[in-house]
Amino acid sequence: MSALATGRRRRTVPLLALLAAGALSLGAAPAVDRHDPVPPQGPEATALDDYNSLEAYQQVKGPWKVSPYTGLMAKQGPVLAVKFDNARRARPHHNLDKADIVYVEKVEGGMSRLMGMYSSQIPKSLGPVRSARESDVELLRQFGRPALAYSGVRSSLAKFLKKSPIYVRSHGALPKAYFRTQDRSAPHNLFVRPAAILKSAPDAWKPTDIGFRFGPAPKGGKPTAERTVRYSSASHTFRWSAEKKRWFVSFDGAPARLTSGKQMSARTIVIQKVQMPPSKYRDVNGAVTPYIKTVGKGWATVLRDGKAYRTWWERPNRKSGTTFIQKGGKPMPFAQGQVWIVYEDA
């Protein structure tokens, strides 16, 4: 049954172009993204009135502050984590460039999923959305008690997620916050309205220090034009553009596109080596889910300004942030802007 039509016939929504593009910054009036999937019209629209309004989530009180996630000035709203599908048929992604942080995670069969962390900007819609994993709870605890949007999980894992301190808001639990489009096939066509998720989690935490530091590039570093992280069934490549001063992202050998047509890019890419032992959970096909251990310590490579910096990371416990330390013991500064954290097998 459609997420938007409980008790009604399944309906899908075309991914159409509307008006002028633009992010919805916290503290600003809602703008219309021309690439936002359009909700259905008619009887279903009335039932969605409460979920379509973003004003309550844009009127963040207090002065602008430096975001601990990007190093940029922003009015910091509640933290929302969204699990993104990254299968070939799920691309292009919608509004992933509006996330403060993007995590790349290995899942069953050596595929990858993405998780976007939102606070500085709350777009009207995001997707495509996919399922969560056990290790997401460990990862997200450093953000306090954020909200988490995801498509769903198996029943055994659902109980584990509900017992966690995270405000979990799945498609099954909050169907009116989600909708499907007809430009892609299921399960790669599920999108979410962030405002609806945040409305259901009014106590979601605002940003706190998670260990990131921002500033000018340090001395040293190895000149690097390209770096690839491979899983058995997925590859993630980052190519430096001296002209744009950014790392441009490719998935599986093809440019990682947004629904706007732009290729995704960032100024800081962190390749973090972690242990990924098998978890006790399996997917619907019986494949074992890897558990990404984000508590601990190990090596990382920070890509910024066309160079690679060998870095040491540490995270003492689930509630603590992750610090990145350069040679000599000083914090490794990131370039301001969106940060990508790519997990690689240690």
MIMI-61774 format. One record per residue (C-alpha): residue in three letters; x, y, z. Coordinates in steps of 0.001 Angstrom, whole numbers, plus 500000, padded with zeros to 6 digits. Each point is the difference from the previous one (the first is absolute). Layout:
REM residues N
AlaXYZ
...
END
This chain:
REM residues 346
Met500000500000500000
Ser501274503513499223
Ala501534501950502862
Leu497557502759499122
Ala496847498008499569
Thr499291497746502923
Gly496783498136499214
Arg499998501360496451
Arg501230498695496685
Arg503795500175499518
Arg501015503198498241
Thr503397501193498885
Val501340503473499362
Pro501943501200496931
Leu503350501704500580
Leu499249503328498263
Ala501818503314499680
Leu498250502899501726
Leu501395503470500632
Ala503334501540500926
Ala502458497704501732
Gly501502500776503384
Ala500673498631503466
Leu497658500690502885
Ser502265501599502558
Leu498966499990503610
Gly498579503374500942
Ala498912500757496423
Ala496571499770498404
Pro499365496691498229
Ala501139499930496390
Val498860497610497298
Asp502642497717498559
Arg499197499442496339
His501227496437500333
Asp497950499082503049
Pro497736497001499426
Val496444501297499865
Pro497404498660502455
Pro496639498787498649
Gln497083502345499504
Gly496354499469500915
Pro498655498283503145
Glu503442498860501171
Ala501353503555500009
Thr497609501104502759
Ala501227497250502284
Leu503553501214499448
Asp499534503682500866
Asp501645499608503401
Tyr502962498220498490
Asn500708502361497096
Ser500693503085502091
Leu503638500800500763
Glu499560503367501692
Ala500156498624503532
Tyr503352498415499257
Gln501494503052498329
Gln499295502446502841
Val502964499022502138
Lys500450502480502822
Gly503321501446501059
Pro503027501388498181
Trp501873498326497201
Lys502851497836501254
Val502906498128498502
Ser498792496501499204
Pro502113497300501668
Tyr499301497858496934
Thr501129502364497207
Gly501880502883501615
Leu497595502414498271
Met497578502482501527
Ala496481498619500237
Lys496838500066502082
Gln500181496532501400
Gly496818497979499979
Pro499333496498501364
Val502221497247498640
Leu498480497612497480
Ala501758496910498632
Val498671498523496746
Lys501009496631498557
Phe500475500229496223
Asp499851497168497513
Asn503159499800497877
Ala499177497223497563
Arg500473500904496348
Arg496237500083499416
Ala499558502396502941
Arg502083502747498421
Pro499984502969499575
His499651501115503618
His497749502819501057
Asn501274502816502263
Leu502894497970501392
Asp502146503080499334
Lys498019501860502691
Ala501275497670502744
Asp502622501296502416
Ile501700496589500091
Val499777496970497704
Tyr501000496545501229
Val500821497124497616
Glu499337496581501554
Lys500584496439498816
Val496972497701500126
Glu499156496446498916
Gly501658498613496900
Gly502635502731499968
Met497491502644498921
Ser499861503464501559
Arg497407502227501630
Leu500238503670500838
Met498845501944503032
Gly499488503759499863
Met500067502094503180
Tyr497813503130499764
Ser499742503054502228
Ser501182503143498200
Gln497584499445497113
Ile496701498133499993
Pro498881499288496409
Lys496378499359499141
Ser500695496389499012
Leu502868497510499932
Gly500695496616498515
Pro499896497330498977
Val499795498626503529
Arg501061496498501018
Ser500314497842503109
Ala502094500549503133
Arg502633497731501546
Glu500943498951503548
Ser503264501957499980
Asp498154503228499117
Val499054500316503673
Glu503647499936501072
Leu500903502540497327
Leu497125502348500838
Arg500467500049503786
Gln502766502611499576
Phe497261502336498735
Gly498069499635503257
Arg496394499121499230
Pro499368500826496331
Ala497008498940497918
Leu500533497203497469
Ala498012499540496776
Tyr500203496620498270
Ser497827497649497976
Gly499848497149502508
Val501839496964501368
Arg499310496381500865
Ser497898499456503150
Ser502910498854502178
Leu502004503142499225
Ala496911502218500325
Lys499781499122503704
Phe503673500887500465
Leu499562503373498300
Lys496895500865502029
Lys501892499375503233
Ser502808502344498948
Pro500123503688501056
Ile499605501030496347
Tyr496635501393498854
Val499430497321497367
Arg497333500871497433
Ser499590497307497365
His497722499934496974
Gly497816497414501715
Ala499660501985503220
Leu499398503396498375
Pro498659499317496482
Lys498705503513499330
Ala503551501342500207
Tyr500964497928496950
Phe498874499653496395
Arg500969498108496869
Thr500766501234496491
Gln499260498251496723
Asp503255500918498246
Arg501799497099501732
Ser499075496475500975
Ala499421498897503588
Pro501768499774502388
His502122502813498563
Asn497224502602499782
Leu499245500863503639
Phe500453503657501030
Val499559501775503325
Arg498745503393501157
Pro502446501104502727
Ala497488502415501540
Ala497669497136500827
Ile502782498022501639
Leu501112502951502118
Lys496423500854500950
Ser499680496511501448
Ala503262500376501937
Pro499824503455501621
Asp502697499130502539
Ala502640499005497444
Trp503313501514501026
Lys501605502964498322
Pro503659499796498919
Thr502715499504502590
Asp503750499534499677
Ile500762496636498350
Gly503759500526499746
Phe500360501748496637
Arg502362502975499734
Phe500187502445497104
Gly502763502299498836
Pro502766500602497459
Ala501742496970498538
Pro503031498921502034
Lys503473499580498562
Gly500945496747498386
Gly497554497648498373
Lys500536497964496851
Pro498821501574496716
Thr497088497824498887
Ala497841500271496883
Glu497727497019500627
Arg499114497445502660
Thr497653497009499808
Val498455497936502787
Arg498744496615498826
Tyr497639497500501535
Ser499497496652498268
Ser496960501283498051
Ala500417503784500107
Ser502626502657499382
His500205503621501131
Thr502442502337498245
Phe500964503546500938
Arg501794502160497407
Trp501537503349500836
Ser499149503037497859
Ala502594502736500419
Glu497676502364498139
Lys496960499358502221
Lys502082499213503100
Arg497800497023500768
Trp500044496201499916
Phe497476498738497443
Val498259496722500836
Ser499458496957497792
Phe498207496761500832
Asp500876496781498164
Gly501991501910497380
Ala497270502525499146
Pro499531503585501258
Ala497814500078503124
Arg497130502191498819
Leu497261501865501784
Thr496487500343498589
Ser501052503524498996
Gly502584498444497672
Lys502962501275502004
Gln502789497691501038
Met500426499695503752
Ser503160501438501509
Ala501501501077503320
Arg503075501784501288
Thr500836497376502628
Ile499965496215499614
Val500955497802502957
Ile500848496373499279
Gln499757498343503406
Lys501335496478500502
Val497765498000502334
Gln499287496409500937
Met496917498535498283
Pro499318496567501531
Pro496786498090499205
Ser497021501034502103
Lys497311497638501303
Tyr497532501333497439
Arg499346498954496401
Asp498093501593497137
Val496904498478498386
Asn502199497880497721
Gly501965498572502897
Ala503160502045499428
Val501825500967503195
Thr500032503701500877
Pro503427501445500860
Tyr500282501902503282
Ile501935503256499536
Lys501947500637503210
Thr500242503768500332
Val501105499888503653
Gly503718499392500346
Lys503076501366498267
Gly501906499590496767
Trp501394501671496914
Ala498197502334497665
Thr500878501977496890
Val498681503539499750
Leu499706501367496462
Arg499938503777499706
Asp501513502668497760
Gly501348497439497553
Lys501994498133502654
Ala499691496870502132
Tyr500851500250503701
Arg500719496900502053
Thr497937500398503163
Trp499202498094503198
Trp496389499763501170
Glu498711499264503497
Arg496535499545501483
Pro500067498745503612
Asn496325499077500391
Arg496606500249498327
Lys499106503364501490
Ser503295501646499083
Gly500856501649496710
Thr502723498889497612
Thr503260501940500048
Phe502429500078497081
Ile503638500652500891
Gln502829500909497650
Lys503661499159500426
Gly501332501865503036
Gly496791499621501994
Lys498079503023498746
Pro496390499732498809
Met499699499413496259
Pro498040502987498640
Phe497352499457497335
Ala499100502487497279
Gln496713501797500678
Gly496928498489498409
Gln498432496577499595
Val502163497128501297
Trp499930496445498615
Ile501009497111502283
Val500705496815498034
Tyr500460496806502015
Glu502687497643498710
Asp500949496544501271
Ala502954500255502353
END
